């Protein structure tokens, strides 16, 4: 053990596991056995992270674990609300060692090593904060290609729709930045010349990300709360097809990943050439990551709410059975789109109940609530079709009010025939 861990004078202080808590969650690095045991004791989602996902993580592997084979993982805070609003560069570091039963050899605990002192472990507080930040970024973005479709042939159209042409070749920038980061992680220095070729990308990527997200939010403004089901279906269809909302969200993730690849390179540049500014640069990078996370959570929340309102038949709309089928298909596509985005960004959002169309029984129940005991009247309205029940509940349904259209019974005949067969 001493040959593998020479930074501390005795075996008792040589860790099997390092845990770094910060405002985003918990970064873990340790031997495979220690990591598996620790992760199995937690009832929280854990994302595997390559230990080469950042310069600080690579250094931790070499310095703290003395070159032993280790793995990394990250647990993002349970819910978006757990991510604190204030900037911070601080991280709480703890070192653990597995304690085994003397007889069976079974692991019985991960005892915390009495504070060895971060300096004694050869890993300063700034580097711990940087390692935690690198792990958080990796957990949110490193698996994006496994979850996204390739949309390179649609990039120009999406950027035009979002007025984000200044971002340029998104996938090209991503490839260039990925290669630079890979070289840094392999131990190659980031030269001043290399940095000068990519330094200006930061602003363009940041602006492009905001415009892509703004384009997605703008789609919500096109949805009318007063529109009837057929009009709502038309609006949702346009949002998906003409305005390419799904592809916009995919490109948003790629652009954000590129932005944080650039931030990694910026941190390395400062660490090597301007170390006196490293702490404030870490704070800045953390703030950017926090802003992007919360903005994406807000975007998903607003889109979910829009789907629940616009893609679902309300009580007064139960007679629109045919258009309801179209709304069902659109809702499924929109839900799938948001699920893919949430997974690609690894957003920790609570589960939600899927909204369902109102039924004829719901309309009759609403009519009873409004008119009291209306058994005879309810049957008479049902015989006239669900549209009659809806008109009784809401008189606006009688003349098609809601989207400015008069005589709204033109699409009821087939629905009424369906009602009479029930």
C-alpha positions in Angstrom: 0.0 0.0 0.0 2.8 2.4 0.8 4.3 2.0 -2.6 1.0 3.0 -4.2 0.2 5.9 -1.8 3.3 7.7 -0.7 1.8 11.1 0.1 0.9 10.1 3.6 3.2 8.5 6.1 1.1 5.6 7.2 -1.4 3.1 5.7 -4.2 4.2 7.9 -4.5 7.6 6.2 -4.3 6.3 2.6 -7.9 6.7 1.2 -9.9 4.2 -0.8 -12.5 6.9 -1.6 -12.6 10.7 -1.8 -16.0 12.4 -1.5 -16.3 16.1 -2.6 -19.6 17.8 -1.9 -20.5 21.1 -3.5 -23.6 23.0 -4.4 -24.3 20.9 -7.5 -24.0 17.5 -5.8 -21.4 15.0 -4.8 -18.2 13.9 -6.7 -16.8 10.5 -5.9 -13.5 8.9 -6.8 -12.1 5.7 -5.5 -11.1 2.1 -6.0 -13.7 0.1 -7.9 -14.7 -1.9 -4.8 -14.9 1.1 -2.6 -16.9 3.0 -5.1 -19.4 0.2 -5.7 -19.9 -0.3 -2.0 -20.4 3.3 -1.3 -22.8 3.8 -4.3 -24.9 0.8 -3.3 -25.5 2.4 0.0 -27.0 5.6 -1.6 -30.5 5.8 -2.8 -29.7 8.6 -5.3 -28.9 8.6 -9.0 -25.2 8.3 -9.8 -23.6 9.2 -13.1 -20.4 7.4 -14.1 -17.7 10.0 -14.9 -14.4 9.3 -16.7 -11.6 10.2 -14.4 -9.9 11.8 -17.4 -12.9 14.3 -17.7 -10.7 17.1 -16.4 -7.2 18.1 -15.5 -7.9 18.2 -11.7 -9.6 14.8 -11.7 -6.6 13.4 -13.5 -4.3 14.9 -10.9 -6.4 13.6 -8.1 -6.1 10.1 -9.5 -2.3 10.4 -9.6 -1.6 12.3 -6.4 -4.2 11.1 -3.9 -4.4 7.5 -5.1 -0.8 7.1 -6.1 -1.6 5.7 -9.5 -4.0 3.0 -8.3 -6.9 2.0 -10.6 -9.8 4.2 -9.6 -13.2 5.1 -11.0 -15.2 8.3 -10.8 -18.9 9.1 -10.4 -21.1 12.1 -9.7 -24.5 12.5 -8.0 -26.4 15.6 -9.0 -28.5 17.2 -6.3 -31.9 15.4 -6.0 -34.0 18.2 -7.4 -33.3 21.5 -9.3 -34.4 23.5 -6.2 -31.4 22.0 -4.3 -29.0 23.9 -6.4 -28.2 27.0 -4.5 -28.5 30.5 -6.2 -25.4 32.0 -4.8 -21.9 31.7 -6.4 -19.3 29.6 -4.5 -15.9 28.0 -5.1 -16.0 26.0 -1.9 -16.1 22.3 -1.7 -16.2 20.0 1.3 -13.7 17.2 0.9 -13.7 14.0 3.0 -11.4 10.9 2.7 -12.7 7.5 3.5 -11.2 4.0 3.9 -13.0 0.7 3.9 -13.1 -1.1 7.2 -13.5 -4.9 6.9 -14.6 -7.5 9.4 -11.4 -9.2 10.7 -13.0 -12.7 10.4 -15.0 -12.6 7.2 -13.3 -9.8 5.4 -16.7 -8.2 4.6 -16.8 -4.5 4.3 -18.6 -3.1 7.3 -18.1 0.6 6.9 -16.4 3.4 5.0 -14.8 5.0 8.0 -13.9 8.7 7.5 -10.1 9.2 7.9 -9.4 11.6 10.7 -8.7 14.9 8.9 -5.3 14.4 7.3 -5.2 17.9 6.0 -5.8 18.6 2.4 -2.2 19.8 2.0 -1.0 16.5 3.5 -3.0 14.7 0.8 -1.2 16.8 -1.8 -4.5 18.3 -3.1 -5.3 21.9 -2.3 -8.7 23.4 -1.8 -8.8 25.1 -5.2 -8.0 21.9 -7.0 -10.7 20.1 -5.0 -13.2 22.7 -6.1 -12.0 22.4 -9.6 -12.2 18.6 -9.6 -15.8 18.8 -8.3 -16.7 21.3 -11.0 -15.1 19.1 -13.7 -17.1 16.1 -12.4 -20.4 18.1 -12.4 -19.8 19.3 -16.0 -19.0 15.8 -17.1 -22.1 14.3 -15.4 -24.3 16.8 -17.1 -22.8 16.7 -20.6 -20.4 13.8 -21.3 -23.0 11.3 -22.5 -24.9 13.7 -24.8 -24.0 11.8 -28.1 -25.5 8.6 -26.7 -28.8 10.4 -26.3 -29.1 12.8 -29.2 -29.7 12.3 -32.9 -27.2 13.7 -35.4 -28.7 16.9 -36.8 -25.7 18.4 -38.6 -27.7 18.7 -41.8 -30.3 20.9 -40.1 -28.0 23.2 -38.2 -28.2 26.1 -40.6 -32.0 26.1 -40.7 -32.2 25.9 -36.9 -29.7 28.8 -36.4 -31.6 30.9 -38.9 -34.9 30.3 -37.1 -33.3 31.2 -33.8 -31.4 34.3 -35.2 -28.2 32.6 -33.9 -26.1 32.5 -37.1 -23.2 34.1 -35.3 -22.5 30.9 -33.4 -21.2 29.4 -36.7 -20.4 25.8 -37.2 -21.7 24.3 -33.9 -20.5 20.7 -34.6 -17.2 21.9 -36.0 -16.5 24.0 -32.9 -17.5 21.0 -30.7 -15.0 18.8 -32.5 -12.2 21.3 -32.2 -12.8 22.0 -28.5 -13.1 18.3 -27.8 -9.7 17.6 -29.4 -8.0 20.4 -27.4 -9.5 19.1 -24.1 -8.4 15.6 -25.0 -4.8 16.8 -25.5 -4.8 18.7 -22.2 -6.1 15.6 -20.4 -3.4 13.5 -22.0 -0.8 15.8 -20.4 -0.1 18.2 -23.3 0.1 21.9 -22.4 -2.4 24.4 -23.9 -0.1 26.7 -25.7 -0.7 30.4 -26.0 -1.1 30.0 -29.8 -3.7 27.3 -29.4 -5.6 29.4 -26.8 -5.6 32.4 -29.1 -7.4 30.4 -31.8 -10.3 29.5 -29.6 -10.4 32.3 -27.0 -13.0 34.3 -28.9 -15.4 31.3 -29.2 -16.6 31.8 -25.6 -18.7 34.9 -26.4 -20.2 33.5 -29.6 -21.1 30.2 -27.9 -22.7 32.0 -24.9 -24.8 34.2 -27.1 -25.8 31.3 -29.4 -26.9 29.2 -26.4 -29.1 32.0 -25.2 -30.7 32.6 -28.6 -31.4 28.9 -29.1 -33.1 28.8 -25.7 -35.0 32.0 -26.5 -36.2 30.4 -29.7 -37.6 27.5 -27.7 -39.3 29.8 -25.3 -40.8 31.8 -28.1 -42.7 28.8 -29.2 -44.7 29.0 -26.0 -45.8 32.5 -26.9 -47.4 31.2 -30.1 -49.8 29.0 -28.2 -53.2 30.6 -27.6 -55.0 29.8 -24.3 -58.3 30.7 -26.0 -57.8 28.4 -29.0 -60.1 25.5 -29.6 -58.7 21.9 -30.0 -58.3 22.0 -33.8 -56.4 25.3 -33.6 -54.2 24.1 -30.7 -53.3 21.0 -32.7 -52.3 23.2 -35.6 -50.1 25.3 -33.3 -48.4 22.3 -31.7 -47.8 20.8 -35.2 -46.2 24.1 -36.4 -44.0 24.2 -33.2 -42.7 20.7 -33.9 -42.4 20.8 -37.7 -41.9 24.3 -39.1 -40.1 25.7 -36.1 -38.2 22.5 -35.3 -38.4 22.6 -31.5 -37.0 19.1 -31.0 -33.9 19.8 -33.1 -33.5 23.2 -31.4 -33.3 21.5 -28.0 -30.8 19.0 -29.3 -28.6 21.7 -30.7 -28.9 23.6 -27.5 -27.3 20.7 -25.6 -24.5 20.5 -28.1 -23.8 24.2 -27.9 -23.9 24.1 -24.1 -21.4 21.2 -24.1 -19.1 23.2 -26.4 -19.4 26.2 -24.1 -18.2 24.2 -21.1 -15.5 22.5 -23.0 -14.3 26.1 -23.7 -14.7 26.9 -19.9 -12.5 23.9 -19.1 -9.8 25.2 -21.4 -10.2 28.7 -19.9 -9.7 27.2 -16.5 -6.5 25.4 -17.6 -5.2 28.6 -19.2 -5.7 30.5 -16.0 -4.4 27.7 -13.8 -1.1 27.6 -15.7 -0.6 31.2 -16.6 -2.5 33.3 -14.1 -2.9 31.2 -11.0 -3.7 34.2 -8.8 -7.0 34.5 -10.7 -7.9 30.8 -10.5 -10.4 31.0 -7.6 -12.4 33.8 -9.2 -12.4 31.9 -12.5 -13.7 28.8 -10.8 -16.5 30.9 -9.2 -17.3 32.4 -12.7 -17.5 28.9 -14.3 -19.7 27.6 -11.5 -22.0 30.5 -11.9 -22.3 29.8 -15.7 -23.0 26.1 -15.0 -25.6 27.0 -12.4 -27.3 29.5 -14.7 -27.5 27.0 -17.6 -28.9 24.3 -15.4 -31.6 26.5 -13.8 -32.5 28.0 -17.2 -33.0 24.5 -18.7 -35.1 23.4 -15.7 -37.3 26.5 -16.2 -37.6 25.7 -19.9 -38.7 22.1 -19.4 -41.1 23.2 -16.7 -42.8 25.7 -18.9 -43.0 23.3 -21.9 -44.5 20.6 -19.6 -47.2 23.0 -18.5 -47.9 24.0 -22.0 -48.3 20.4 -23.1 -50.7 19.7 -20.2 -52.9 22.7 -21.3 -52.7 22.7 -25.1 -52.5 19.0 -25.9 -55.4 17.8 -23.6 -59.1 18.0 -24.1 -60.9 19.9 -21.3 -64.3 19.1 -19.9 -66.1 21.4 -22.3 -64.2 19.8 -25.3 -65.1 16.2 -24.9 -67.1 16.2 -28.1 -63.9 16.8 -30.2 -63.0 13.1 -30.2 -61.3 13.0 -33.6 -59.1 16.0 -33.0 -58.4 14.4 -29.6 -56.6 11.6 -31.3 -54.4 14.0 -33.1 -53.6 15.8 -29.8 -52.8 12.5 -28.2 -50.2 11.7 -30.9 -48.7 15.2 -30.6 -48.6 15.0 -26.8 -46.7 11.7 -27.0 -44.2 13.2 -29.4 -43.7 16.3 -27.2 -43.3 14.2 -24.1 -40.7 12.0 -25.8 -38.9 15.2 -26.9 -38.7 16.6 -23.4 -37.7 13.3 -21.9 -34.8 13.1 -24.3 -33.7 16.6 -23.4 -34.0 16.0 -19.7 -31.9 12.9 -20.0 -29.3 14.5 -22.2 -28.9 17.3 -19.7 -29.2 15.0 -16.7 -31.7 17.3 -15.1 -32.9 16.0 -11.8 -36.6 16.7 -12.0 -39.4 15.1 -10.0 -41.8 12.8 -11.9 -45.1 14.2 -13.0 -48.5 12.7 -13.7 -49.4 12.5 -17.4 -52.4 14.7 -18.2 -55.3 12.9 -19.8 -58.3 14.0 -21.9 -61.5 14.7 -20.2 -64.2 12.1 -20.7 -68.0 12.1 -21.3 -68.5 11.1 -17.7 -66.4 14.1 -16.6 -68.7 16.4 -18.6 -71.8 14.9 -17.1 -70.4 15.2 -13.6 -69.7 18.8 -14.3 -73.2 19.4 -15.6 -74.6 17.8 -12.4 -72.5 20.0 -10.3 -73.8 23.0 -12.1 -77.5 22.2 -12.4 -78.1 19.9 -9.4 -80.2 16.8 -9.9 -80.6 16.7 -13.7 -81.0 13.0 -14.5 -83.7 13.7 -17.1 -82.1 16.8 -18.5 -78.7 15.1 -18.6 -80.1 12.3 -20.7 -81.8 14.8 -23.1 -78.4 16.6 -23.5 -76.6 13.3 -24.0 -79.1 12.3 -26.7 -78.2 15.6 -28.5 -74.6 14.7 -28.3 -71.6 15.6 -26.1 -71.6 19.1 -27.7 -74.9 19.7 -26.0 -73.5 18.8 -22.6 -70.5 21.1 -23.2 -72.8 23.9 -24.2 -74.8 23.5 -21.0 -71.6 23.6 -18.9 -70.2 26.5 -20.8 -72.5 28.6 -23.0 -69.6 29.8 -25.1 -69.5 26.3 -26.6 -72.9 27.0 -28.2 -71.6 29.6 -30.7 -68.0 28.4 -31.0 -66.6 31.2 -28.9 -63.0 30.7 -27.8 -61.2 31.3 -31.1 -63.4 33.8 -32.8 -65.3 31.2 -34.9 -69.1 31.3 -35.1 -71.3 28.3 -35.6 -68.8 25.8 -34.0 -71.0 22.7 -34.6 -69.6 21.8 -38.0 -67.2 19.2 -36.6 -69.6 17.7 -34.1 -71.7 15.4 -36.2 -69.3 12.4 -36.3 -68.6 12.9 -32.6 -72.3 12.8 -31.8 -72.8 9.6 -33.8 -70.0 8.1 -31.8 -71.7 9.2 -28.5 -75.0 7.6 -29.5 -73.2 4.3 -30.1 -71.8 4.3 -26.6 
